[in-house]
Amino acid sequence: MQEQEYYTLYNGVKIPKIGFGTYKVTDDTAESVLCTALLAGYRHIDTARMYGNETQVGNAIRTAGIDRKDLFLTTKVWRSALSYDDAMRSIEASLQDLQTDYLDLCLLHWPMPEVDRDAWAEKVISAWHAMEKLYEQKVLRAIGVSNFLPHHLMPLMVAANITPMVDQLEFHPGYTQSYAVSYCQSQGLLVEAWSPLGRTKALDDPFLLELAQKYGKTPAQICLRFALEQHILPLPKSSSLQRMQENLDIFDFSLTPEEVSRLMTAPQGQWSGHHPDTF
Ligand SMILES: NC(=O)c1ccc[n+]([C@@H]2O[C@H](COP(=O)([O-])OP(=O)(O)OC[C@H]3O[C@@H](n4cnc5c(N)ncnc54)[C@H](OP(=O)(O)O)[C@@H]3O)[C@@H](O)[C@H]2O)c1
């Protein structure tokens, strides 16, 4: 990938500007879907302990013959592992399944634990200290969070020795979480967009169709470009080579500030229904 296709995290680590999402890439086709994505040119893979596909991701990387140093690999610690020891064990298991001795990025998946929700801040901070330890040992090149809103980040930022480099949030036309995105960006976190296509629900919006026609692109490409215009890193998932390639082909056009503004301020109803405080 060329220089302009990377973001740089505040610790200097470079991260490809688009990643391949792997949620629900789990059945017996998972390995071949992942190999296809690598062969299509993806060099940034987003998985999670909870997705149950880390072994397939590890196998696909080996099968595709991609040099580990050319790949940016992210996984996440599930909310059942929000303690120092459980987070350590979760990351060890991820490393083993992914068949690697380091991760480029590790995230705490959600702020709320499965039990003891009132103690969420303590639990998050305890798990965070495990991530910091592994960061210091260079097992993790970057550390961050996912689904953390400003009121989850604030206590973490106070207690942390190393502040998060990334927050992965649901972001797409129809759910842009402007307040959370602005807060993260003001604190130096890179925002990643999960469900950047709104799981296709966003794609038949008339304004997206109009933009697609204007730029000779598809509505999906407009969604992904929209994330880039906001300095946000999209993580589209696809099971087809043609759509994987389409989703990578977003670096040869730009949206105008007026178009971005219209997409940012469109009615906000198209979300997945998962809220960090209640999920
Ligand atoms: N941190 C979190 O809590 C969290 C939560 C959810 C997701 N994520 C991450 O974000 C990634 C992406 O989110 P997502 O999988 O929920 O949704 P998404 O990427 O917004 O949408 C995926 C859907 O869009 C379709 N699609 C892909 N490219 C397309 C194109 N060019 N044109 C038309 N349809 C297209 C896919 O179908 P085909 O497969 O048939 O192509 C699939 O049905 C996940 O895989 C995961 O890595 C993180």
The ligand as an SDF file (V2000), in Angstrom:
LIG
                    3D

 48 52  0  0  0  0  0  0  0  0999 V2000
  -16.3260   -3.7130   17.8500 N   0  0  0  0  0  0  0  0  0  0  0  0
  -17.5450   -4.1840   17.7080 C   0  0  0  0  0  0  0  0  0  0  0  0
  -18.3310   -4.2980   18.6650 O   0  0  0  0  0  0  0  0  0  0  0  0
  -17.9950   -4.6180   16.3570 C   0  0  0  0  0  0  0  0  0  0  0  0
  -19.3630   -4.8740   16.1160 C   0  0  0  0  0  0  0  0  0  0  0  0
  -19.7300   -5.2510   14.8360 C   0  0  0  0  0  0  0  0  0  0  0  0
  -18.7660   -5.3470   13.8380 C   0  0  0  0  0  0  0  0  0  0  0  0
  -17.4420   -5.1140   14.1100 N   0  0  0  0  0  0  0  0  0  0  0  0
  -16.3890   -5.2230   13.0600 C   0  0  0  0  0  0  0  0  0  0  0  0
  -16.7660   -4.4470   11.9290 O   0  0  0  0  0  0  0  0  0  0  0  0
  -16.8120   -5.3060   10.7800 C   0  0  0  0  0  0  0  0  0  0  0  0
  -17.8480   -4.8360    9.7710 C   0  0  0  0  0  0  0  0  0  0  0  0
  -19.1290   -4.7620   10.3380 O   0  0  0  0  0  0  0  0  0  0  0  0
  -20.3260   -5.7220    9.9090 P   0  0  0  0  0  0  0  0  0  0  0  0
  -19.7650   -7.0000    9.4320 O   0  0  0  0  0  0  0  0  0  0  0  0
  -21.2670   -5.7360   11.0550 O   0  0  0  0  0  0  0  0  0  0  0  0
  -21.0840   -4.9220    8.7730 O   0  0  0  0  0  0  0  0  0  0  0  0
  -20.7330   -4.1550    7.3860 P   0  0  0  0  0  0  0  0  0  0  0  0
  -19.3190   -4.3410    7.0180 O   0  0  0  0  0  0  0  0  0  0  0  0
  -21.2740   -2.7810    7.5410 O   0  0  0  0  0  0  0  0  0  0  0  0
  -21.6750   -4.9230    6.3830 O   0  0  0  0  0  0  0  0  0  0  0  0
  -21.4420   -6.2440    5.9740 C   0  0  0  0  0  0  0  0  0  0  0  0
  -22.5430   -6.5940    4.9920 C   0  0  0  0  0  0  0  0  0  0  0  0
  -22.4180   -5.7720    3.8330 O   0  0  0  0  0  0  0  0  0  0  0  0
  -22.3670   -6.5760    2.6680 C   0  0  0  0  0  0  0  0  0  0  0  0
  -21.4390   -5.9240    1.7340 N   0  0  0  0  0  0  0  0  0  0  0  0
  -20.0910   -5.8320    1.8400 C   0  0  0  0  0  0  0  0  0  0  0  0
  -19.5820   -5.1050    0.8400 N   0  0  0  0  0  0  0  0  0  0  0  0
  -20.6360   -4.7250    0.0750 C   0  0  0  0  0  0  0  0  0  0  0  0
  -20.7390   -3.9570   -1.1050 C   0  0  0  0  0  0  0  0  0  0  0  0
  -19.6740   -3.4170   -1.6880 N   0  0  0  0  0  0  0  0  0  0  0  0
  -21.9810   -3.7660   -1.6370 N   0  0  0  0  0  0  0  0  0  0  0  0
  -23.0760   -4.3120   -1.0480 C   0  0  0  0  0  0  0  0  0  0  0  0
  -23.0400   -5.0500    0.0820 N   0  0  0  0  0  0  0  0  0  0  0  0
  -21.8110   -5.2560    0.6450 C   0  0  0  0  0  0  0  0  0  0  0  0
  -21.8710   -7.9160    3.1430 C   0  0  0  0  0  0  0  0  0  0  0  0
  -22.3850   -8.9240    2.3030 O   0  0  0  0  0  0  0  0  0  0  0  0
  -21.4380  -10.0550    1.6620 P   0  0  0  0  0  0  0  0  0  0  0  0
  -20.6850  -10.6930    2.8050 O   0  0  0  0  0  0  0  0  0  0  0  0
  -22.4000  -10.9820    1.0140 O   0  0  0  0  0  0  0  0  0  0  0  0
  -20.5280   -9.3610    0.6900 O   0  0  0  0  0  0  0  0  0  0  0  0
  -22.4980   -8.0200    4.5260 C   0  0  0  0  0  0  0  0  0  0  0  0
  -23.8330   -8.4700    4.4360 O   0  0  0  0  0  0  0  0  0  0  0  0
  -17.1300   -6.6660   11.4000 C   0  0  0  0  0  0  0  0  0  0  0  0
  -16.9530   -7.7200   10.4900 O   0  0  0  0  0  0  0  0  0  0  0  0
  -16.2110   -6.6680   12.5870 C   0  0  0  0  0  0  0  0  0  0  0  0
  -14.8720   -6.9130   12.2020 O   0  0  0  0  0  0  0  0  0  0  0  0
  -17.0490   -4.7500   15.3590 C   0  0  0  0  0  0  0  0  0  0  0  0
  1  2  1  0
  2  3  2  0
  2  4  1  0
  4  5  1  0
  4 48  2  0
  5  6  2  0
  6  7  1  0
  7  8  2  0
  8  9  1  0
  8 48  1  0
  9 10  1  0
  9 46  1  0
 10 11  1  0
 11 12  1  0
 11 44  1  0
 12 13  1  0
 13 14  1  0
 14 15  2  0
 14 16  1  0
 14 17  1  0
 17 18  1  0
 18 19  2  0
 18 20  1  0
 18 21  1  0
 21 22  1  0
 22 23  1  0
 23 24  1  0
 23 42  1  0
 24 25  1  0
 25 26  1  0
 25 36  1  0
 26 27  1  0
 26 35  1  0
 27 28  2  0
 28 29  1  0
 29 30  1  0
 29 35  2  0
 30 31  1  0
 30 32  2  0
 32 33  1  0
 33 34  2  0
 34 35  1  0
 36 37  1  0
 36 42  1  0
 37 38  1  0
 38 39  2  0
 38 40  1  0
 38 41  1  0
 42 43  1  0
 44 45  1  0
 44 46  1  0
 46 47  1  0
M  CHG  2   8   1  16  -1
M  END
$$$$
